[in-house]
Amino acid sequence: MGFISYYPIWKVILPQSYENATLRFVGAVLSLLITLKPYWFRPLRAYFPWFWYFTVLYALPFFFTFMLAKNQFSPHWLTSMVIAIYLLILLVDIIGFVVLSLLGFGLAMLFFYLSGQSLVIPEASIPALFVFPFAIISGMVVRYRAEEEAKEKLTGALSAASSIAHELRTPLLGIQAGVVGLRKYFPVLLEGWSLARERGLPVAKIRTVKYRTLCTVLGRMEDEIHYSNAIITMLLTNARKQIIEPSTFTLCPITSCIENALARYPFANQQERSAIHWHAPDEKFYFLGSATLMEHVLFNLLNNALYFIHKDGKGEISLWLNALPNEWQLHFKDTGAGIPAHQLPYIFDPFYSTKETGTGLGLSFCKRIVTSFGGKISCHSVLGEYAEFVISFPIEGEQQ
């Protein structure tokens, strides 16, 4: 809206020597298309990053440099140029700032000279030009310090996670040792109890359902211990910033990962579980990676979705698989509170959280896991209606 609303200001209220409605209209249309990303055709969304950089290039360095030159470095446009510099520094990293600035400045000056006008810098405006280096340097310093603080926070949080993981592993090893010992003698004890009951000896009664549970409890305990150790290994790997080793990857069926995640997730009540809709398809879909890590990705998505469903007081969760010519997709959609459009570009950044009590590490870790498996994860949402995550993988193994 800024492109359009400032046209009458510089044209009528505070007339400038040059204005161009066409340039402003193009900038407004490009910006509008950015906000309408959730409604883009799905094949076009792959080109969104390029479109975003093109829009930033046009809307900031190109447009403001061109208008500054056409208006002969007037005070209004000198001030606007400084603001544009700051905005560009905030939107992109240092390398992106340098590339977009040079490219935008070069294209703007090329179009300016093609317009046939000579560049005129009033003597009174020359001192103001020395503000530009200060704006650039100070902006870069602020951006650099913010990035360093974020890195320090990430390092501190991951170090804490590493310490917690080590502390958890010790009691788990003790429990595992106890389970190994029980496995040796527990079947004998159960057999002795059964014989005693058959011969009418005075032993405590155990209901049939409880007896069957006791027969399988050690196996389930061992499974949970192995699963917990795998999660701890994952946390330690993340804390030490290690590369996830591809040599350990296997072909994993996504259907099993989804069903295991739904079976293991600690739902607060049956109502939460009944709000999830998932039906396994007949066709099998595989990814090359780790089933345990993929289940952890699903845990994060479930946790976030249930949080916003409770917060909004409504919503359900749907999971389904979709086959494309060269890839398959897992869609994870909740009809809860949704995510505001201005937050969507940052939800996968470390420490950026849309939850009041969130750490901002869950989705960033999910992206790292999915990317390490050769996949992609994206999100589109409409505030108040839904949030949909799409995880896509190339077709592997038996499907090829």
Buried (B, 14 or more C-beta within 10 A) or exposed (E): EEBEEBBEEBEEEEEBEBBBEEBBEBBBEBBEBBEEBBEBEEEEBEEBEEBBBBBBBBBBBBBBBBBBBBBBBBEBBBEBBBEBBBBBBEBBEEEBBEBBBEBBBEBBBEBBEEEEEEEEEEEEBEEBEEBEEEBBEEBBEEBEEEEEEBEEBBEEBBEEBBEEBEEBBEEBEEBBEEBEEBEEEBEEEBEEBEEEBEEEEEEEEBEEEEBEEBEEBBEEBBEBBEBBBBBBBBBBBBBEEEEBEEEEBEEBBBBBBBBBBBEEBEBEEEEBEEBBEBEBEEEBBBBBBBBBBBBBBBBBBBBBBBBBBBEBEEBBBBBBBBEEEEBBBBBBBBBBBBBEBEEBBEBBEBBBBBEEEBEBBBBBBBBBBBEBBBBBBBBBBBBEEBBBBBBBBBBBBEEE
